[in-house]
Amino acid sequence: MTTLIATSQRRPVNRRALPRSAAFWLVAVTTAALLAASSAPSPLYPVLQTEFGFSTITLTAIFAVYVLALLLSLLTVGRLSDFIGRRPVLATALVVQAAAMAVFFSADGVESLMVARTVQGLATGAAVGVLGAFLLDLQPGDGSRLGSLVNSAAPMAGLGVGAVGTGVLVQYAPNPTRLVFAILTAVFVVLAVAVAALPETVQRVPGALAALRPQVAVPAQAQRAFVGAVPTMMATWALGGLMLSVGGSLLGSVFGQTNHAVVGAVIGLFAGAAASAAVLARDLSPARMTRTGTVALAVGTALFITALASSSLAVFVLAAVVAGGGFGSAFLGALRSVTQLAQPHERAALLSAVYVVSYLAFSIPALAAGLLITHVGLRDTAVGYGGFVALLAASSLGYQQVAHRQTA
């Protein structure tokens, strides 16, 4: 879902810890698992709606509270590992994540789901910061950009795996609303224990309490690029919010798809395409990456609206792939365009500003859509939502064109 950049004071690796390469990939797997858990409820939402009898607006509220809790945690706990060490923060976050999965497992109503999603958001926000820093600490020291690439691709890959895996379990496994969370609880307990085998890459330094104070700032030299990147960040994450919040409901009510494995696969295609695009576009310039991705996002959104108007599942699947690819390329390009202009000591605050925009775009439009659905219906709301994303993509392309001409 993110590329996090951090600086740290390094110290010699504990000889009893895993080798750096093995530790790097263990952290990458942990990142993917964390985001897989965040998308796991998406194919379950229609099932849970039927089981607990809640409305679509309640569904989007359950979705939004996760993102807002994640944002709060990221802004407060995100830099803590720079002061007290990577391992204690990561281990604690994974234990809390396991607890959230246990609450999901025992959920018996809307209140339980709200609590589970809130706790999960807090745990994910805390873990995302330290995992991003860990990947950059442990990446090969030969000038490789593997850490930033995995930071971009692993979250999206995890989102896809979580949606697909949950869909298959719901469709074919016994006790579908419980089994996936039992598995995830065990996974996070094992990963929390495995943290002990990771090498610690920073020394403890004073300032931990001060680090809990949110820092959101855009350096003067990056302000123009940041303003230009805002429409791209909003368009990409707003469409992602729609797919992960009501994508399952759309597939059921508009396209008549009752196979939960297919629902999970379609949602997973969106995230998988985003991860693949980030990998494929990694060597392009930020400007070209953003421009190409935004065009794909606009085309994918147009296909999305066409699919809803024609009730064509095939077009909807194509829209998910094209728009997902646009998401991965456009967001990575926008992120690089602003972070490359910041000094190392300015990056944490700048990234906080990026994530404020992104996660608010991820949650608030989805929540607004939940309100509209009760008045105008799911299909019409989704069409209007798609038009909103297309407008954002068009404004982003217009700004990019003007900036390109001025630079030329």
DAVEN-V117656 format. One record per residue. N is the residue number from 1. PSI is psi in radians with two decimals (NA if undefined). NEAR is the number of other ideal C-beta (glycine too) atoms within 12 Angstrom. D_CENTER is the distance of its C-alpha to the mean C-alpha in Angstrom with 1 decimal. Layout:
BEGIN
N PSI NEAR D_CENTER
N PSI NEAR D_CENTER
END
This chain:
BEGIN
1 -0.40 49 3.2
2 2.74 51 6.6
3 1.97 43 10.3
4 2.34 41 12.2
5 2.27 38 15.9
6 2.71 43 18.5
7 2.68 22 22.2
8 2.82 30 24.1
9 2.15 19 27.7
10 2.69 21 28.2
11 2.86 17 30.7
12 2.50 12 32.3
13 2.39 22 30.5
14 2.24 18 32.0
15 -0.40 8 34.0
16 -0.11 11 33.2
17 2.93 23 29.4
18 2.64 23 27.7
19 2.70 18 28.3
20 -0.72 27 25.7
21 -0.74 18 24.7
22 -0.69 18 24.3
23 -0.68 32 22.5
24 -0.84 33 20.0
25 -0.48 25 19.1
26 -0.71 34 19.1
27 -0.68 44 16.4
28 -0.75 34 14.4
29 -0.71 28 15.0
30 -0.71 44 14.0
31 -0.82 46 10.6
32 -0.72 36 10.2
33 -0.68 41 12.0
34 -0.77 48 9.8
35 -0.46 43 6.7
36 -0.68 43 9.6
37 -0.56 48 10.9
38 -0.53 47 8.2
39 -0.18 47 8.8
40 -0.69 52 12.5
41 -0.29 45 13.9
42 -0.90 51 13.1
43 -0.28 43 16.2
44 -0.34 42 18.0
45 -0.82 46 17.9
46 -0.65 37 21.1
47 -0.78 33 22.8
48 -0.61 38 22.2
49 -0.76 27 23.3
50 -0.72 19 26.5
51 -0.74 21 27.0
52 -0.16 23 26.6
53 0.77 12 27.7
54 2.86 25 25.2
55 3.02 21 24.6
56 -0.64 33 21.7
57 -0.62 27 21.4
58 -0.68 28 21.1
59 -0.84 42 18.4
60 -0.50 40 16.3
61 -0.70 30 17.3
62 -0.69 43 16.0
63 -0.80 46 12.6
64 -0.64 35 12.9
65 -0.55 31 14.3
66 -0.84 44 11.3
67 -0.72 41 9.3
68 -0.67 32 12.6
69 -0.69 33 13.3
70 -0.79 45 10.2
71 -0.77 39 11.2
72 -0.77 28 14.7
73 -0.76 38 14.3
74 -0.70 42 12.4
75 -0.44 34 15.3
76 -0.77 26 18.0
77 -0.17 38 17.4
78 -0.59 44 15.2
79 0.03 43 18.4
80 -0.60 36 20.5
81 -0.32 44 20.4
82 -0.30 40 22.2
83 -0.68 29 25.1
84 -0.04 27 25.5
85 2.67 31 24.0
86 -0.81 43 20.9
87 -0.84 35 22.1
88 -0.66 25 23.0
89 -0.77 42 19.8
90 -0.77 47 17.7
91 -0.75 32 20.4
92 -0.77 27 20.4
93 -0.68 44 16.6
94 -0.61 42 16.9
95 -0.76 27 20.0
96 -0.66 34 18.5
97 -0.72 47 15.7
98 -0.67 35 18.6
99 -0.69 27 20.3
100 -0.71 43 17.6
101 -0.62 41 17.8
102 -0.63 28 21.6
103 -0.73 29 21.5
104 -0.76 39 19.7
105 -0.66 25 22.4
106 0.14 20 25.1
107 2.38 30 23.8
108 0.26 17 26.7
109 -3.10 18 25.6
110 -0.72 24 23.3
111 -0.75 19 23.9
112 -0.71 25 22.7
113 -0.69 36 19.5
114 -0.79 30 18.9
115 -0.80 25 19.8
116 -0.78 40 17.6
117 -0.61 43 14.4
118 -0.84 32 15.5
119 -0.71 32 16.3
120 -0.72 49 13.1
121 -0.75 39 11.2
122 -0.76 34 13.8
123 -0.73 44 13.6
124 -0.74 49 9.9
125 -0.71 43 10.3
126 -0.70 41 13.5
127 -0.64 51 12.5
128 -0.73 49 9.6
129 -0.83 43 12.5
130 -0.62 48 15.1
131 -0.74 51 13.4
132 -0.76 48 12.7
133 -0.72 44 16.3
134 -0.77 44 17.6
135 -0.68 45 16.6
136 -0.59 38 18.3
137 -0.67 37 21.2
138 -0.08 40 21.8
139 2.75 29 21.4
140 2.46 19 24.8
141 0.50 15 27.0
142 0.48 8 28.4
143 0.16 9 26.4
144 2.57 18 23.7
145 0.44 24 20.2
146 -0.65 27 18.8
147 -0.82 34 16.8
148 -0.61 32 14.9
149 -0.82 30 14.6
150 -0.61 38 13.3
151 -0.57 47 10.8
152 -0.76 45 9.4
153 -0.68 39 10.3
154 -0.76 43 9.9
155 -0.77 45 6.1
156 -0.70 46 6.6
157 -0.70 37 9.9
158 -0.73 41 9.0
159 -0.74 47 7.3
160 -0.78 44 10.5
161 -0.72 36 12.8
162 -0.77 42 11.9
163 -0.79 47 12.7
164 -0.82 33 15.7
165 -0.74 38 17.0
166 -0.72 45 17.0
167 -0.73 40 18.7
168 -0.76 26 21.3
169 -0.73 29 22.1
170 -0.68 38 22.4
171 -0.67 26 24.7
172 -0.23 18 26.8
173 2.76 19 26.7
174 2.72 12 28.7
175 1.02 16 27.3
176 -0.57 30 24.0
177 -0.03 32 22.5
178 -0.68 27 23.3
179 -0.78 25 23.2
180 -0.62 41 19.5
181 -0.48 39 19.2
182 -0.76 24 22.3
183 -0.81 29 20.9
184 -0.62 41 17.7
185 -0.81 32 19.9
186 -0.71 21 22.1
187 -0.78 30 19.4
188 -0.51 39 18.1
189 -0.78 23 21.8
190 -0.76 22 22.6
191 -0.64 36 19.7
192 -0.69 32 20.9
193 -0.68 20 24.4
194 -0.34 25 23.5
195 -0.54 34 22.3
196 -0.40 21 26.0
197 -0.08 24 26.4
198 2.50 42 24.1
199 2.41 30 26.0
200 2.28 34 25.7
201 -0.03 35 25.1
202 2.67 33 25.9
203 2.62 17 29.0
204 2.37 20 29.1
205 2.73 18 30.1
206 2.77 11 31.0
207 0.21 14 28.7
208 -0.75 21 26.3
209 -0.71 13 27.0
210 -0.51 15 26.8
211 -0.35 26 23.3
212 -0.18 24 22.1
213 2.14 18 23.0
214 2.42 24 20.1
215 2.01 25 20.6
216 1.96 25 19.3
217 2.55 23 21.5
218 2.05 29 21.7
219 2.64 25 24.6
220 -0.72 14 27.4
221 -0.25 16 27.2
222 -0.03 29 23.5
223 -0.73 19 24.0
224 -0.78 20 25.0
225 -0.64 34 22.2
226 -0.79 35 19.7
227 -0.71 24 21.4
228 -0.49 34 21.3
229 -0.31 47 17.6
230 -0.85 32 16.8
231 -0.63 36 17.5
232 -0.79 53 15.3
233 -0.71 43 12.2
234 -0.76 37 13.2
235 -0.81 47 14.0
236 -0.87 53 10.9
237 -0.50 43 8.5
238 -0.75 44 11.5
239 -0.66 57 11.9
240 -0.68 51 8.5
241 -0.68 40 9.4
242 -0.80 51 12.8
243 -0.72 53 12.0
244 -0.31 50 10.1
245 -0.91 47 12.6
246 0.18 44 15.9
247 -0.74 53 15.5
248 -0.71 46 17.4
249 -0.67 40 20.0
250 -0.79 43 20.6
251 -0.57 40 21.2
252 -0.86 27 23.7
253 -0.62 24 25.5
254 -0.70 31 25.6
255 0.01 30 25.8
256 0.48 15 27.5
257 1.95 30 25.3
258 -0.12 20 26.0
259 1.96 22 25.0
260 -0.47 35 21.8
261 -0.68 26 21.3
262 -0.71 30 21.3
263 -0.84 43 18.9
264 -0.66 45 16.4
265 -0.71 34 17.3
266 -0.77 42 16.7
267 -0.70 48 13.2
268 -0.58 42 12.6
269 -0.70 36 14.4
270 -0.88 48 12.0
271 -0.69 47 9.1
272 -0.68 36 12.0
273 -0.63 40 13.5
274 -0.78 50 10.6
275 -0.77 39 10.8
276 -0.73 29 14.6
277 -0.68 39 14.9
278 -0.70 44 13.4
279 -0.79 28 16.0
280 -0.56 22 18.7
281 0.13 34 18.5
282 -0.45 28 18.2
283 -0.02 16 21.9
284 2.79 22 22.1
285 2.67 19 22.7
286 -0.69 33 20.0
287 -0.78 30 22.0
288 -0.65 22 22.6
289 -0.81 36 19.0
290 -0.76 45 17.9
291 -0.82 33 21.0
292 -0.77 31 20.6
293 -0.67 48 17.0
294 -0.67 47 18.0
295 -0.79 30 21.0
296 -0.67 41 19.1
297 -0.75 52 16.7
298 -0.77 39 19.9
299 -0.77 30 21.7
300 -0.66 45 18.9
301 -0.68 44 19.0
302 -0.71 29 22.8
303 -0.64 32 22.7
304 -0.83 44 20.5
305 -0.72 32 23.2
306 -0.73 22 25.9
307 -0.72 33 24.7
308 -0.67 34 24.7
309 -0.57 20 28.1
310 -0.07 19 29.6
311 0.65 20 27.9
312 1.96 20 27.3
313 -0.65 25 24.8
314 -0.75 17 25.3
315 -0.62 26 24.4
316 -0.73 40 21.3
317 -0.78 29 20.2
318 -0.71 26 21.1
319 -0.72 45 19.1
320 -0.71 44 15.9
321 -0.85 35 16.6
322 -0.81 36 17.8
323 -0.66 49 15.1
324 -0.75 46 12.3
325 -0.70 41 14.3
326 -0.69 49 14.7
327 -0.93 58 11.1
328 -0.79 51 10.7
329 -0.80 45 14.1
330 -0.76 54 14.2
331 -0.73 54 11.3
332 -0.71 49 12.4
333 -0.77 43 15.8
334 -0.71 49 15.3
335 -0.80 44 13.8
336 -0.61 38 16.7
337 -0.54 38 19.2
338 -0.67 40 18.8
339 -0.48 40 18.2
340 -0.23 28 21.3
341 -0.06 23 23.4
342 2.56 30 22.8
343 2.75 18 25.0
344 -0.71 18 23.6
345 -0.11 16 24.4
346 -0.15 27 22.7
347 -0.69 35 19.2
348 -0.81 37 17.8
349 -0.66 31 18.9
350 -0.77 36 17.8
351 -0.59 43 14.2
352 -0.72 39 14.4
353 -0.71 35 15.6
354 -0.79 45 12.9
355 -0.49 41 10.2
356 -0.85 33 12.8
357 -0.83 34 13.0
358 -0.85 40 9.5
359 -0.53 41 8.6
360 -0.69 29 12.1
361 -0.51 38 11.9
362 -0.60 40 9.0
363 -0.79 38 11.4
364 -0.81 30 14.9
365 -0.62 39 15.7
366 -0.68 45 14.6
367 -0.72 33 16.9
368 -0.66 28 19.5
369 -0.67 42 19.4
370 -0.65 36 20.1
371 -0.73 22 23.1
372 -0.57 26 24.4
373 -0.63 32 24.2
374 -0.31 18 26.9
375 -0.71 16 29.2
376 -0.10 18 28.6
377 2.79 20 27.0
378 -0.82 34 23.8
379 -0.88 28 24.8
380 -0.66 21 26.0
381 -0.76 34 23.1
382 -0.66 41 20.7
383 -0.80 30 23.1
384 -0.68 26 23.2
385 -0.78 42 19.4
386 -0.68 39 19.5
387 -0.67 26 22.3
388 -0.79 31 20.4
389 -0.72 45 17.6
390 -0.67 33 20.4
391 -0.73 25 22.2
392 -0.74 34 19.4
393 -0.72 40 19.2
394 -0.73 24 23.0
395 -0.63 24 23.2
396 -0.78 39 20.8
397 -0.70 30 23.1
398 -0.77 20 26.1
399 -0.73 30 25.2
400 -0.67 35 24.4
401 -0.79 20 27.8
402 -0.79 16 29.7
403 -0.67 24 28.2
404 -0.75 17 29.1
405 -0.71 10 32.7
406 -0.70 11 33.1
407 -0.75 13 32.1
408 NA 8 34.5
END
